[in-house]
């Protein structure tokens, strides 16, 4: 059932938020109840998210210990459910400041270039976040709105066939971030296309990105029967949540 998980999260958060001295978290003492309640609510609504605390390095180089919700956010793209890997960090001024959210692609994914609310580093900007105001704004509503936004424009792609990975890594496993992947060439398959057999609308949400690569086939206009008798090969299946967790 779900109660034990939620009781476990509550126990974990109470311990983290009441810690003092070196392990004290940087949140306002008077608002720690809101930090706890919002994290509990979001993992209860989205059980594929869990709560962690870890060092977070700000752009100016300061490192602080922050709580975060992380895991996968379910989205529905053209009626099919997929899971988007996501981290929601709670900055020191939370709940007055908006959470810092990142889409975190696994090794077989790349971020869609030019996405309307996700930049090349995976950082998510949303109108809801930009208008964040406590106590009206909360993590659960933000997660729901991101799920909707990603459902109409998925932020991740499968690595295209022929994608050349970086050379094998010889560094220690404690490596933090893989090097950023180059953007896919135009016309590659999105990570979250409709499954085989589902008709693609001609001006699909991902535009030219939604067409499968054709360059390895000889031109077929003159001598072959019309294209619809030869459906393109099915797109790669999105990774399962289990695979995603192993790769992180």
For each residue, the residues with C-beta under 8 A, 3 or more apart:
1: 4
2: 5 6 44 47
3: 6 7
4: 1 7 8
5: 2 8 9 43 47
6: 2 3 9 10 40 43 44
7: 3 4 10 11
8: 4 5 11 12
9: 5 6 12 13 39 40 43 50 51
10: 6 7 13 14 36 40
11: 7 8 14 15
12: 8 9 15 16 51
13: 9 10 16 17 35 36 39 40 51 67
14: 10 11 17 18 36
15: 11 12 18 19
16: 12 13 19 25 53 67
17: 13 14 25 27 32 35 36
18: 14 15
19: 15 16 23 24 25
20: 23 24
21: 24
22:
23: 19 20 65
24: 19 20 21
25: 16 17 19 32 53 65 66 67
26: 64 65 66 92
27: 17 31 32 35 67 90 92 94
28: 31 32 93
29: 32
30:
31: 27 28 34 35 95 96 134
32: 17 25 27 28 29 35 36
33: 36 37
34: 31 37 38 95 134 135
35: 13 17 27 31 32 38 39 67 90 94 95
36: 10 13 14 17 32 33 39 40
37: 33 34 40 41
38: 34 35 41 42 95 138 139 140
39: 9 13 35 36 42 43 51 67 69 90 139
40: 6 9 10 13 36 37 43 44
41: 37 38 44 45 138 139 140
42: 38 39 45 46 49 69 88 138 139 140 143
43: 5 6 9 39 40 46 47 49 50 51 69
44: 2 6 40 41 47
45: 41 42 140 143 144
46: 42 43 49 71 73 74 140 143
47: 2 5 43 44
48: 71 72 73 74 83 241
49: 42 43 46 69 70 71 72 73 86 88 143
50: 9 43 69 70 71
51: 9 12 13 39 43 67 68 69
52: 67 68 70
53: 16 25 65 66 67 68
54: 65 66 68
55: 63 64 65 66
56: 63 64 65 66 68 89 100
57: 61 62 63
58: 61 62 63 64
59:
60:
61: 57 58
62: 57 58
63: 55 56 57 58
64: 26 55 56 58 92
65: 23 25 26 53 54 55 56
66: 25 26 53 54 55 56 89 90 91 92
67: 13 16 25 27 35 39 51 52 53 89 90
68: 51 52 53 54 56 87 88 89 90
69: 39 42 43 49 50 51 87 88 139 143
70: 49 50 52 86 87 88 104
71: 46 48 49 50 85 86
72: 48 49 83 84 85 86 241 244
73: 46 48 49 83 84 86 143 146 147 150
74: 46 48 81 82 83 84 147
75: 81 82 83 84 147 150 151 154 192
76: 79 80 81 82 147 151
77: 80 82 150 151 152 154 192 194
78: 194 198 205
79: 76
80: 76 77 192 194 195 198
81: 74 75 76
82: 74 75 76 77 154 191 192 238
83: 48 72 73 74 75 238 241 244
84: 72 73 74 75 103 147 150 154 155 156
85: 71 72 103 104 105 106 244 248
86: 49 70 71 72 73 101 102 103 104 124 143 146
87: 68 69 70 101 102 104
88: 42 49 68 69 70 99 100 101 139 142 143
89: 56 66 67 68 99 100 101 102
90: 27 35 39 66 67 68 94 95 99
91: 66 94 97 98 99 100
92: 26 27 64 66 97
93: 28 96 97
94: 27 35 90 91 97 98 99
95: 31 34 35 38 90 134 135 137 138
96: 31 93 134
97: 91 92 93 94 132
98: 91 94 129 130 132 137 142
99: 88 89 90 91 94 129 139 142
100: 56 88 89 91 123
101: 86 87 88 89 123 124 126 129 142 146
102: 86 87 89 121 122 123 124
103: 84 85 86 111 118 122 124 155 156
104: 70 85 86 87 122 248
105: 85 109 110 111 122 156 181
106: 85 109 239 243 244 247 248
107: 178 247
108: 158 159 239 247
109: 105 106 156 157 158 159 191 239
110: 105 156 157 159 163 181 183 184
111: 103 105 115 118 120 122 155 156 157 181
112: 115 118 153 154 155 156 157 190 206 209
113: 120 183 184
114:
115: 111 112 118 119 153 155
116: 149 153
117: 124 125 126 149 155
118: 103 111 112 115 122 123 124 125 155
119: 115 122 123 125
120: 111 113 180
121: 102 180
122: 102 103 104 105 111 118 119
123: 100 101 102 118 119
124: 86 101 102 103 117 118 129 146 155
125: 117 118 119 129 130
126: 101 117 129 130 142 145 146 149
127: 130 131
128: 131 132 137 141 142 145
129: 98 99 101 124 125 126 132 142
130: 98 125 126 127
131: 127 128 137
132: 97 98 128 129 137
133: 136 137
134: 31 34 95 96 137
135: 34 95 138
136: 133
137: 95 98 128 131 132 133 134 141 142
138: 38 41 42 95 135 141 142
139: 38 39 41 42 69 88 99 142 143
140: 38 41 42 45 46 143 144
141: 128 137 138 144 145
142: 88 98 99 101 126 128 129 137 138 139 145 146
143: 42 45 46 49 69 73 86 88 139 140 146 147
144: 45 140 141 147 148
145: 126 128 141 142 148 149
146: 73 86 101 124 126 142 143 149 150
147: 73 74 75 76 84 143 144 150 151
148: 144 145 151 152
149: 116 117 126 145 146 152 153
150: 73 75 77 84 146 147 153 154 155
151: 75 76 77 147 148 154
152: 77 148 149 205
153: 112 115 116 149 150 205 206
154: 75 77 82 84 112 150 151 157 190 191 192 206
155: 84 103 111 112 115 117 118 124 150
156: 84 103 105 109 110 111 112 191 192
157: 109 110 111 112 154 160 184 188 189 190 191 209
158: 108 109 189 190 191 235 236 238
159: 108 109 110 163 165 181 184
160: 157 163 184 185 188 189 213
161: 213
162:
163: 110 159 160 181 184
164:
165: 159
166: 169 178 179
167:
168:
169: 166 175
170:
171: 175
172: 175
173:
174:
175: 169 171 172 178
176:
177:
178: 107 166 175 181
179: 166
180: 120 121
181: 105 110 111 159 163 178
182:
183: 110 113
184: 110 113 157 159 160 163 188 209
185: 160 188
186: 208 209
187: 208 209 211 213 214
188: 157 160 184 185 209 213
189: 157 158 160 193 209 210 212 213 235 236
190: 112 154 157 158 193 206 209 210 235
191: 82 109 154 156 157 158 236 238
192: 75 77 80 82 154 156 238
193: 189 190 200 206 210 235
194: 77 78 80 198 199 200
195: 80 198 234 237
196: 231 234 235
197:
198: 78 80 194 195
199: 194
200: 193 194 204 210
201: 204
202:
203: 207
204: 200 201 207 210
205: 78 152 153 210
206: 112 153 154 190 193 209 210
207: 203 204 210
208: 186 187 211
209: 112 157 184 186 187 188 189 190 206
210: 189 190 193 200 204 205 206 207
211: 187 208 214
212: 189 232 233 235
213: 160 161 187 188 189 216
214: 187 211 217 232
215:
216: 213
217: 214 220
218:
219: 222
220: 217 223 224 227 230
221: 224
222: 219
223: 220
224: 220 221 227 230
225: 229 230
226: 229
227: 220 224 230
228: 231
229: 225 226
230: 220 224 225 227
231: 196 228
232: 212 214
233: 212
234: 195 196
235: 158 189 190 193 196 212
236: 158 189 191
237: 195
238: 82 83 158 191 192
239: 106 108 109 243 244 247
240: 243 244
241: 48 72 83 244 245
242: 245 246
243: 106 239 240 246 247
244: 72 83 85 106 239 240 241 247 248
245: 241 242 248
246: 242 243
247: 106 107 108 239 243 244
248: 85 104 106 244 245
